[in-house]
Amino acid sequence: MKITQSKVKPVFGDEVFVSFTVKKSKDGSRKDVVIRMSFVDSMRKEVIADVVVSPVTAEALSKILEGTLKKVDEVMQGKKEIKKEEESTFYIG
């Protein structure tokens, strides 16, 4: 799958708040869960983005972030150099 360029201008958020909501159907037979991430610019003291994802997407995001942070640590410690071809985008489907 080809990822197209984003039309959204990147903004900087240096804080994130995470919460979840469980909704029940009126008869109580079904439950639905969503995870909400609110990214905050602490200089302006405002939420710059609200993102709501399913638990499956949140779990995939967690794994991708963990792998990315390991690579960042290796680069910062000088154990690994990053090449332009190595920069990549991960898709959570």
Distance bins in CASP14 RR format, pairs under 12 A and 6 or more apart:
PFRMAT RR
TARGET T0000
AUTHOR 0000-0000-0000
RMODE 2
METHOD distances of the structure
MODEL  1
1 89 0 0 0 0 0 1 0 0 0 0 0
1 91 1 0 0 1 0 0 0 0 0 0 0
1 92 0 0 0 0 0 1 0 0 0 0 0
1 93 0 0 0 0 1 0 0 0 0 0 0
2 89 0 0 0 0 0 1 0 0 0 0 0
2 91 0 0 0 0 1 0 0 0 0 0 0
3 88 0 0 0 0 0 1 0 0 0 0 0
3 89 1 0 1 0 0 0 0 0 0 0 0
3 90 0 0 0 0 1 0 0 0 0 0 0
3 91 1 0 0 1 0 0 0 0 0 0 0
3 92 0 0 0 0 0 1 0 0 0 0 0
3 93 0 0 0 0 0 1 0 0 0 0 0
4 89 0 0 0 0 0 1 0 0 0 0 0
4 91 0 0 0 0 0 1 0 0 0 0 0
5 89 0 0 0 0 0 1 0 0 0 0 0
6 89 0 0 0 0 0 1 0 0 0 0 0
8 48 0 0 0 0 0 1 0 0 0 0 0
8 49 0 0 0 0 1 0 0 0 0 0 0
8 51 0 0 0 0 0 1 0 0 0 0 0
9 48 0 0 0 0 0 1 0 0 0 0 0
9 49 0 0 0 0 0 1 0 0 0 0 0
10 39 0 0 0 0 0 1 0 0 0 0 0
10 48 0 0 0 0 0 1 0 0 0 0 0
10 49 0 0 0 0 0 1 0 0 0 0 0
11 39 0 0 0 0 1 0 0 0 0 0 0
11 40 0 0 0 0 0 1 0 0 0 0 0
11 41 1 0 0 1 0 0 0 0 0 0 0
11 43 0 0 0 0 0 1 0 0 0 0 0
11 44 0 0 0 0 0 1 0 0 0 0 0
11 46 0 0 0 0 0 1 0 0 0 0 0
11 47 0 0 0 0 0 1 0 0 0 0 0
11 48 1 0 1 0 0 0 0 0 0 0 0
11 49 1 0 0 1 0 0 0 0 0 0 0
12 39 0 0 0 0 1 0 0 0 0 0 0
12 40 0 0 0 0 0 1 0 0 0 0 0
12 41 1 0 0 1 0 0 0 0 0 0 0
12 42 0 0 0 0 1 0 0 0 0 0 0
12 43 0 0 0 0 1 0 0 0 0 0 0
12 44 0 0 0 0 1 0 0 0 0 0 0
12 46 0 0 0 0 0 1 0 0 0 0 0
12 48 1 0 0 1 0 0 0 0 0 0 0
12 49 0 0 0 0 0 1 0 0 0 0 0
13 37 0 0 0 0 0 1 0 0 0 0 0
13 38 0 0 0 0 0 1 0 0 0 0 0
13 39 1 0 1 0 0 0 0 0 0 0 0
13 40 1 0 0 1 0 0 0 0 0 0 0
13 41 1 0 1 0 0 0 0 0 0 0 0
13 42 1 0 0 1 0 0 0 0 0 0 0
13 43 0 0 0 0 1 0 0 0 0 0 0
13 44 0 0 0 0 1 0 0 0 0 0 0
13 45 0 0 0 0 0 1 0 0 0 0 0
13 46 0 0 0 0 1 0 0 0 0 0 0
13 47 0 0 0 0 1 0 0 0 0 0 0
13 48 1 0 1 0 0 0 0 0 0 0 0
13 49 1 0 0 1 0 0 0 0 0 0 0
13 51 0 0 0 0 0 1 0 0 0 0 0
14 39 0 0 0 0 1 0 0 0 0 0 0
14 40 1 0 0 1 0 0 0 0 0 0 0
14 41 1 0 0 1 0 0 0 0 0 0 0
14 42 1 0 1 0 0 0 0 0 0 0 0
14 43 1 0 0 1 0 0 0 0 0 0 0
14 44 0 0 0 0 0 1 0 0 0 0 0
14 45 0 0 0 0 0 1 0 0 0 0 0
14 46 0 0 0 0 0 1 0 0 0 0 0
14 48 0 0 0 0 1 0 0 0 0 0 0
15 37 0 0 0 0 0 1 0 0 0 0 0
15 38 0 0 0 0 1 0 0 0 0 0 0
15 39 1 0 0 1 0 0 0 0 0 0 0
15 40 1 0 1 0 0 0 0 0 0 0 0
15 41 1 0 0 1 0 0 0 0 0 0 0
15 42 1 0 1 0 0 0 0 0 0 0 0
15 43 0 0 0 0 0 1 0 0 0 0 0
15 44 0 0 0 0 0 1 0 0 0 0 0
15 45 0 0 0 0 1 0 0 0 0 0 0
15 46 0 0 0 0 0 1 0 0 0 0 0
15 47 0 0 0 0 1 0 0 0 0 0 0
15 48 0 0 0 0 1 0 0 0 0 0 0
15 49 0 0 0 0 0 1 0 0 0 0 0
16 35 0 0 0 0 0 1 0 0 0 0 0
16 36 0 0 0 0 0 1 0 0 0 0 0
16 37 1 0 1 0 0 0 0 0 0 0 0
16 38 1 0 0 1 0 0 0 0 0 0 0
16 39 1 0 1 0 0 0 0 0 0 0 0
16 40 1 0 0 1 0 0 0 0 0 0 0
16 41 0 0 0 0 0 1 0 0 0 0 0
16 42 0 0 0 0 0 1 0 0 0 0 0
16 47 0 0 0 0 0 1 0 0 0 0 0
16 48 0 0 0 0 0 1 0 0 0 0 0
16 49 0 0 0 0 1 0 0 0 0 0 0
16 50 0 0 0 0 0 1 0 0 0 0 0
16 51 0 0 0 0 1 0 0 0 0 0 0
16 61 0 0 0 0 0 1 0 0 0 0 0
16 65 0 0 0 0 0 1 0 0 0 0 0
17 35 0 0 0 0 0 1 0 0 0 0 0
17 36 0 0 0 0 1 0 0 0 0 0 0
17 37 1 0 0 1 0 0 0 0 0 0 0
17 38 1 0 1 0 0 0 0 0 0 0 0
17 39 0 0 0 0 1 0 0 0 0 0 0
17 40 1 0 0 1 0 0 0 0 0 0 0
17 42 0 0 0 0 0 1 0 0 0 0 0
17 47 0 0 0 0 1 0 0 0 0 0 0
17 48 0 0 0 0 0 1 0 0 0 0 0
17 49 0 0 0 0 0 1 0 0 0 0 0
17 50 0 0 0 0 1 0 0 0 0 0 0
17 51 0 0 0 0 0 1 0 0 0 0 0
18 34 0 0 0 0 0 1 0 0 0 0 0
18 35 1 0 0 1 0 0 0 0 0 0 0
18 36 1 0 0 1 0 0 0 0 0 0 0
18 37 1 0 1 0 0 0 0 0 0 0 0
18 38 1 0 0 1 0 0 0 0 0 0 0
18 39 0 0 0 0 0 1 0 0 0 0 0
18 40 0 0 0 0 0 1 0 0 0 0 0
18 50 0 0 0 0 0 1 0 0 0 0 0
18 51 0 0 0 0 1 0 0 0 0 0 0
18 52 0 0 0 0 0 1 0 0 0 0 0
18 53 0 0 0 0 0 1 0 0 0 0 0
18 58 0 0 0 0 1 0 0 0 0 0 0
18 61 0 0 0 0 0 1 0 0 0 0 0
18 62 0 0 0 0 0 1 0 0 0 0 0
19 33 0 0 0 0 0 1 0 0 0 0 0
19 34 0 0 0 0 1 0 0 0 0 0 0
19 35 1 0 0 1 0 0 0 0 0 0 0
19 36 1 0 1 0 0 0 0 0 0 0 0
19 37 0 0 0 0 1 0 0 0 0 0 0
19 38 1 0 0 1 0 0 0 0 0 0 0
19 50 0 0 0 0 0 1 0 0 0 0 0
19 51 0 0 0 0 0 1 0 0 0 0 0
19 52 0 0 0 0 1 0 0 0 0 0 0
19 53 0 0 0 0 0 1 0 0 0 0 0
19 58 0 0 0 0 0 1 0 0 0 0 0
20 31 0 0 0 0 0 1 0 0 0 0 0
20 32 0 0 0 0 0 1 0 0 0 0 0
20 33 1 0 0 1 0 0 0 0 0 0 0
20 34 1 0 0 1 0 0 0 0 0 0 0
20 35 1 0 1 0 0 0 0 0 0 0 0
20 36 1 0 0 1 0 0 0 0 0 0 0
20 37 0 0 0 0 0 1 0 0 0 0 0
20 52 0 0 0 0 1 0 0 0 0 0 0
20 53 0 0 0 0 1 0 0 0 0 0 0
20 54 0 0 0 0 0 1 0 0 0 0 0
20 55 0 0 0 0 1 0 0 0 0 0 0
20 58 0 0 0 0 1 0 0 0 0 0 0
21 31 0 0 0 0 0 1 0 0 0 0 0
21 32 0 0 0 0 1 0 0 0 0 0 0
21 33 1 0 0 1 0 0 0 0 0 0 0
21 34 1 0 1 0 0 0 0 0 0 0 0
21 35 0 0 0 0 1 0 0 0 0 0 0
21 36 1 0 0 1 0 0 0 0 0 0 0
21 52 0 0 0 0 1 0 0 0 0 0 0
21 53 0 0 0 0 0 1 0 0 0 0 0
21 54 0 0 0 0 0 1 0 0 0 0 0
21 55 0 0 0 0 0 1 0 0 0 0 0
22 28 0 0 0 0 0 1 0 0 0 0 0
22 30 0 0 0 0 0 1 0 0 0 0 0
22 31 1 0 1 0 0 0 0 0 0 0 0
22 32 1 0 0 1 0 0 0 0 0 0 0
22 33 1 0 1 0 0 0 0 0 0 0 0
22 34 0 0 0 0 1 0 0 0 0 0 0
22 35 0 0 0 0 0 1 0 0 0 0 0
22 36 0 0 0 0 0 1 0 0 0 0 0
22 55 0 0 0 0 0 1 0 0 0 0 0
23 30 0 0 0 0 1 0 0 0 0 0 0
23 31 1 0 0 1 0 0 0 0 0 0 0
23 32 1 0 1 0 0 0 0 0 0 0 0
23 33 1 0 0 1 0 0 0 0 0 0 0
23 34 1 0 0 1 0 0 0 0 0 0 0
24 30 1 0 0 1 0 0 0 0 0 0 0
24 31 1 0 1 0 0 0 0 0 0 0 0
24 32 1 0 0 1 0 0 0 0 0 0 0
24 33 0 0 0 0 0 1 0 0 0 0 0
25 31 1 0 0 1 0 0 0 0 0 0 0
25 32 0 0 0 0 1 0 0 0 0 0 0
31 55 0 0 0 0 0 1 0 0 0 0 0
32 52 0 0 0 0 0 1 0 0 0 0 0
32 54 0 0 0 0 1 0 0 0 0 0 0
32 55 0 0 0 0 0 1 0 0 0 0 0
33 52 0 0 0 0 0 1 0 0 0 0 0
33 53 0 0 0 0 0 1 0 0 0 0 0
33 54 1 0 0 1 0 0 0 0 0 0 0
33 55 1 0 1 0 0 0 0 0 0 0 0
33 56 0 0 0 0 0 1 0 0 0 0 0
33 57 0 0 0 0 0 1 0 0 0 0 0
33 58 0 0 0 0 1 0 0 0 0 0 0
33 59 0 0 0 0 0 1 0 0 0 0 0
34 50 0 0 0 0 0 1 0 0 0 0 0
34 51 0 0 0 0 0 1 0 0 0 0 0
34 52 1 0 1 0 0 0 0 0 0 0 0
34 53 1 0 0 1 0 0 0 0 0 0 0
34 54 1 0 0 1 0 0 0 0 0 0 0
34 55 0 0 0 0 1 0 0 0 0 0 0
34 56 0 0 0 0 0 1 0 0 0 0 0
34 57 0 0 0 0 1 0 0 0 0 0 0
34 58 0 0 0 0 1 0 0 0 0 0 0
35 50 0 0 0 0 0 1 0 0 0 0 0
35 51 0 0 0 0 1 0 0 0 0 0 0
35 52 1 0 0 1 0 0 0 0 0 0 0
35 53 1 0 1 0 0 0 0 0 0 0 0
35 54 1 0 0 1 0 0 0 0 0 0 0
35 55 1 0 0 1 0 0 0 0 0 0 0
35 56 0 0 0 0 0 1 0 0 0 0 0
35 57 0 0 0 0 1 0 0 0 0 0 0
35 58 1 0 1 0 0 0 0 0 0 0 0
35 59 0 0 0 0 1 0 0 0 0 0 0
35 60 0 0 0 0 0 1 0 0 0 0 0
35 61 0 0 0 0 1 0 0 0 0 0 0
35 62 0 0 0 0 0 1 0 0 0 0 0
36 47 0 0 0 0 0 1 0 0 0 0 0
36 49 0 0 0 0 0 1 0 0 0 0 0
36 50 1 0 0 1 0 0 0 0 0 0 0
36 51 1 0 0 1 0 0 0 0 0 0 0
36 52 1 0 1 0 0 0 0 0 0 0 0
36 53 0 0 0 0 1 0 0 0 0 0 0
36 54 0 0 0 0 0 1 0 0 0 0 0
36 55 0 0 0 0 0 1 0 0 0 0 0
36 58 0 0 0 0 1 0 0 0 0 0 0
37 47 0 0 0 0 0 1 0 0 0 0 0
37 48 0 0 0 0 0 1 0 0 0 0 0
37 49 0 0 0 0 1 0 0 0 0 0 0
37 50 1 0 0 1 0 0 0 0 0 0 0
37 51 1 0 1 0 0 0 0 0 0 0 0
37 52 1 0 0 1 0 0 0 0 0 0 0
37 53 1 0 0 1 0 0 0 0 0 0 0
37 57 0 0 0 0 0 1 0 0 0 0 0
37 58 0 0 0 0 1 0 0 0 0 0 0
37 61 0 0 0 0 1 0 0 0 0 0 0
37 62 0 0 0 0 0 1 0 0 0 0 0
37 65 0 0 0 0 0 1 0 0 0 0 0
38 46 0 0 0 0 0 1 0 0 0 0 0
38 47 1 0 1 0 0 0 0 0 0 0 0
38 48 0 0 0 0 1 0 0 0 0 0 0
38 49 1 0 0 1 0 0 0 0 0 0 0
38 50 1 0 1 0 0 0 0 0 0 0 0
38 51 1 0 0 1 0 0 0 0 0 0 0
38 52 0 0 0 0 1 0 0 0 0 0 0
39 46 0 0 0 0 0 1 0 0 0 0 0
39 47 1 0 0 1 0 0 0 0 0 0 0
39 48 1 0 1 0 0 0 0 0 0 0 0
39 49 1 0 1 0 0 0 0 0 0 0 0
39 50 1 0 0 1 0 0 0 0 0 0 0
39 51 1 0 0 1 0 0 0 0 0 0 0
40 46 1 0 0 1 0 0 0 0 0 0 0
40 47 1 0 1 0 0 0 0 0 0 0 0
40 48 1 0 0 1 0 0 0 0 0 0 0
40 49 0 0 0 0 1 0 0 0 0 0 0
40 50 0 0 0 0 0 1 0 0 0 0 0
41 47 0 0 0 0 1 0 0 0 0 0 0
41 48 1 0 1 0 0 0 0 0 0 0 0
41 49 0 0 0 0 1 0 0 0 0 0 0
42 48 0 0 0 0 0 1 0 0 0 0 0
51 57 0 0 0 0 1 0 0 0 0 0 0
51 58 0 0 0 0 1 0 0 0 0 0 0
51 61 0 0 0 0 1 0 0 0 0 0 0
51 92 0 0 0 0 0 1 0 0 0 0 0
52 58 0 0 0 0 1 0 0 0 0 0 0
53 59 0 0 0 0 1 0 0 0 0 0 0
53 60 0 0 0 0 1 0 0 0 0 0 0
53 61 1 0 0 1 0 0 0 0 0 0 0
53 62 0 0 0 0 0 1 0 0 0 0 0
53 92 0 0 0 0 1 0 0 0 0 0 0
53 93 0 0 0 0 0 1 0 0 0 0 0
54 60 0 0 0 0 1 0 0 0 0 0 0
54 61 0 0 0 0 0 1 0 0 0 0 0
54 92 0 0 0 0 0 1 0 0 0 0 0
54 93 0 0 0 0 0 1 0 0 0 0 0
55 61 0 0 0 0 0 1 0 0 0 0 0
55 62 0 0 0 0 0 1 0 0 0 0 0
56 62 0 0 0 0 0 1 0 0 0 0 0
56 63 0 0 0 0 0 1 0 0 0 0 0
56 92 0 0 0 0 1 0 0 0 0 0 0
56 93 0 0 0 0 1 0 0 0 0 0 0
57 63 0 0 0 0 0 1 0 0 0 0 0
57 64 0 0 0 0 0 1 0 0 0 0 0
57 91 0 0 0 0 0 1 0 0 0 0 0
57 92 1 0 1 0 0 0 0 0 0 0 0
57 93 1 0 0 1 0 0 0 0 0 0 0
58 64 0 0 0 0 0 1 0 0 0 0 0
58 65 0 0 0 0 0 1 0 0 0 0 0
58 92 0 0 0 0 1 0 0 0 0 0 0
59 65 0 0 0 0 0 1 0 0 0 0 0
59 66 0 0 0 0 0 1 0 0 0 0 0
59 92 0 0 0 0 1 0 0 0 0 0 0
59 93 0 0 0 0 0 1 0 0 0 0 0
60 66 0 0 0 0 0 1 0 0 0 0 0
60 67 0 0 0 0 0 1 0 0 0 0 0
60 90 0 0 0 0 1 0 0 0 0 0 0
60 91 0 0 0 0 1 0 0 0 0 0 0
60 92 1 0 1 0 0 0 0 0 0 0 0
60 93 1 0 0 1 0 0 0 0 0 0 0
61 67 0 0 0 0 0 1 0 0 0 0 0
61 68 0 0 0 0 0 1 0 0 0 0 0
61 90 0 0 0 0 1 0 0 0 0 0 0
61 91 0 0 0 0 0 1 0 0 0 0 0
61 92 1 0 0 1 0 0 0 0 0 0 0
61 93 0 0 0 0 0 1 0 0 0 0 0
62 68 0 0 0 0 0 1 0 0 0 0 0
62 69 0 0 0 0 0 1 0 0 0 0 0
62 92 0 0 0 0 0 1 0 0 0 0 0
63 69 0 0 0 0 0 1 0 0 0 0 0
63 70 0 0 0 0 0 1 0 0 0 0 0
63 90 0 0 0 0 1 0 0 0 0 0 0
63 92 0 0 0 0 1 0 0 0 0 0 0
64 70 0 0 0 0 0 1 0 0 0 0 0
64 71 0 0 0 0 0 1 0 0 0 0 0
64 88 0 0 0 0 0 1 0 0 0 0 0
64 89 0 0 0 0 0 1 0 0 0 0 0
64 90 1 0 1 0 0 0 0 0 0 0 0
64 91 0 0 0 0 1 0 0 0 0 0 0
64 92 1 0 0 1 0 0 0 0 0 0 0
64 93 0 0 0 0 0 1 0 0 0 0 0
65 71 0 0 0 0 0 1 0 0 0 0 0
65 72 0 0 0 0 0 1 0 0 0 0 0
65 90 0 0 0 0 1 0 0 0 0 0 0
65 92 0 0 0 0 0 1 0 0 0 0 0
66 72 0 0 0 0 0 1 0 0 0 0 0
66 73 0 0 0 0 0 1 0 0 0 0 0
66 90 0 0 0 0 0 1 0 0 0 0 0
67 73 0 0 0 0 1 0 0 0 0 0 0
67 74 0 0 0 0 0 1 0 0 0 0 0
67 90 0 0 0 0 1 0 0 0 0 0 0
68 74 0 0 0 0 0 1 0 0 0 0 0
68 75 0 0 0 0 0 1 0 0 0 0 0
68 82 0 0 0 0 0 1 0 0 0 0 0
68 86 0 0 0 0 0 1 0 0 0 0 0
68 87 0 0 0 0 0 1 0 0 0 0 0
68 88 0 0 0 0 1 0 0 0 0 0 0
68 89 0 0 0 0 0 1 0 0 0 0 0
68 90 1 0 0 1 0 0 0 0 0 0 0
69 75 0 0 0 0 0 1 0 0 0 0 0
69 76 0 0 0 0 0 1 0 0 0 0 0
70 76 0 0 0 0 0 1 0 0 0 0 0
70 77 0 0 0 0 0 1 0 0 0 0 0
70 79 0 0 0 0 0 1 0 0 0 0 0
70 80 0 0 0 0 1 0 0 0 0 0 0
71 77 0 0 0 0 0 1 0 0 0 0 0
71 78 0 0 0 0 0 1 0 0 0 0 0
71 79 0 0 0 0 1 0 0 0 0 0 0
71 80 1 0 0 1 0 0 0 0 0 0 0
71 81 0 0 0 0 0 1 0 0 0 0 0
71 82 1 0 0 1 0 0 0 0 0 0 0
71 86 0 0 0 0 1 0 0 0 0 0 0
71 87 0 0 0 0 0 1 0 0 0 0 0
71 88 0 0 0 0 0 1 0 0 0 0 0
71 90 0 0 0 0 0 1 0 0 0 0 0
72 78 0 0 0 0 0 1 0 0 0 0 0
72 79 0 0 0 0 0 1 0 0 0 0 0
72 80 0 0 0 0 1 0 0 0 0 0 0
72 82 0 0 0 0 1 0 0 0 0 0 0
73 79 0 0 0 0 1 0 0 0 0 0 0
73 80 0 0 0 0 1 0 0 0 0 0 0
74 80 1 1 0 0 0 0 0 0 0 0 0
74 81 0 0 0 0 1 0 0 0 0 0 0
74 82 0 0 0 0 1 0 0 0 0 0 0
74 86 0 0 0 0 0 1 0 0 0 0 0
75 81 1 0 0 1 0 0 0 0 0 0 0
75 82 1 0 1 0 0 0 0 0 0 0 0
75 83 0 0 0 0 0 1 0 0 0 0 0
75 86 0 0 0 0 1 0 0 0 0 0 0
75 87 0 0 0 0 0 1 0 0 0 0 0
76 82 0 0 0 0 0 1 0 0 0 0 0
80 86 0 0 0 0 1 0 0 0 0 0 0
82 88 0 0 0 0 0 1 0 0 0 0 0
END
